[in-house]
Amino acid sequence: MVNVPELFGSLVFDERTMKERLPKQTYKTLKKTIREGKPLDINVANIVANAMKDWAVENGCTHYTHWFQPMTGVTAEKHDSFINPNDDGTVIMEFSGKELIKGEPDASSFPSGGIRATFEARGYTTWDPTSYAFIKDGSLCIPTAFCSYTGDVLDKKTPLLRSMEAISNAAVRVLRLFGDKETTRVITTVGPEQEYFLIDKAMFDSRKDLTYTGRTLFGARAPKGQELEDHYFGKIKDKVSAFMKDLDTELWKLGIYAKTKHNEVAPAQHELAPIFTTTNLATDHNQLTMEMMKRIANRHGMECLLHEKPFAGVNGSGKHNNWSISTNDGRNLLNPGKDPYNDHQFLLFLVAVIKAVDEYQDLLRISAASAGNDHRLGANEAPPAIVSMFIGTDLEDILEAYLAGRDYNAHVAEKVKTGVEVLADFNKDTTDRNRTSPFAFTGNKFEFRMLGSSDNISCPNIMLNTMVAEELTQFADELEQAENFDEAVVELIKRTYREHKRIVFNGNNYAPEWVDEAERRGLMNLRTTPAAVAHYIDQKNEDLFKKHKIYSTAELHARYEILLENYSKIINIEALTMIDMAKKDIIPAVSKFVKELVETASAKKALSAEITAELEVELAAKLSKLQLCFSKRIDKLDALLIKAGDVTGKQELANYYADEVFPAMQEAREVADEMEMSMDAKAWPYASYGQMLYSVK
């Protein structure tokens, strides 16, 4: 039997461990640094470092690493041992405050977007004391920020921490106006729901496309997909259940609040959801969760697929970013309470979010933009590429009542009557949930549903924190000058909603009519990653990030270039993989099968004039025509890749891959999938969709 409370956080140097191992005053000082962002003295750091080392060594560690999140989207680590030599040739285990606070990994091969040249190799990592150190693979992992020799930010953690400070400062100013003298910090919290696929490891290893790109570039649909909706919340298979049990155990050891697990819509698709925690910790935890998913799946003879669309024809995988705002004493500022109509503080924070989403809808779309996610957005599994927000009929009615200057009659909760004596009747919520909205209010938080499953959640939360900080700052600037605060706040709520209500849509975001309606409202429809990323460096966005000290101009432009480069490289790798599979495997396999058909036809005719070989002849002819068409389309794709070398400019190159290369890949796939359906399963060189989706028993 697993003792979860005892197991939880056992591999984390958390507050419980700190309290046990640090001197009382050192613990108080460190806690103040963690909770209030106060600077940490080197003497305190030395004491903390030594205690960390002793704890890590007792738990089997020989090394430590500064664990950071470069612009690759994944984590990075360089391991150093604790050993230091003695004069007599022996060693001792040491770890100093200086080593804890600062590291120096080689920064030359990480994406920089032109911030630094390759020959300028020096980079620095610096300890983030707000995120607990933990043990992984026999090393003490110390969460850190990462920057270049010049101080330019090269990671995803630093801007996130900056954005958390920005929204805290702005929100506290607003709270002071409402008479709140106690709150010292405002914290954003996140609970990222993580979707993923599990397939047999041997089948994964047999496919070049999955190995190189994470998704299937070829593959005819299986006879049965998700049509019966029998996988969603269905019985979890024994092998998957064993994986989930081990995953929970490992995540709990790392202090990760793994809470919910279930089957998702598509065959072989599943989901894990954690309990909310501060945005910084939630981001670190989600990166660790994705790493552990892949590692533990391998232990069970499976492969965990985190690509947004590993299989065509069934749902892809997303990551729902549940975002909220709370005070340091735990009050949720997005909780409507029992009387939201008269709660001006809640309504002001609500319209701040509405205004932010409207004015910076491009930034939210950019935060979910990737080559993989372009396959999902707009399908019946994910919201469209049009950013809008759902607030529910109750809150919409309240805000409309404000505009009309009338009283609001609260909806009375209805009873759901089960009609069964043994089952209790219960009150239903006054507003249903909208699963089609990209940004939906769900009680006391907003669920941003656009993210792709492989995304690092830092980017969307940087965007959310910063743009809401901007609106709260504007509100504070205005209200601090008001002669009559109560009247001014009501007028501000009304004006803000009136000017930005176009972003609120409570209907079906999948409906074709919504595209036309959104265009009439003036909302952006950025269908591809290059189209979205082009707006990253718009002047209003640069002004926003510079004002709140999130990014410098150079840092912002670097991220713009990195996103475009990443998109172009991914499509290029996918196209090259497709060409390799076509020329080395698919075309030879079709030729061999056609030859066998022709030989079978000849053998039949040789036996007797009465035996017909019409089937073999027609099938051979059909496959020969398809093979020729396929070969021409692959040659076209090859030529387009060569031509890509002549395209100058990162935006232009990304546009070229989106507009020319990707459609050519789709054209080649259509023919290949038709050939697969016409061939003997044993003759096709790759595992089929049916085999992969139902490979885990």
Summary of the structure (lengths in Angstrom):
residues: 697
radius of gyration: 28.3
end to end distance: 25.7
largest distance: 104.6
contacts: 2301
relative contact order: 0.11
helix: 49%
strand: 15%
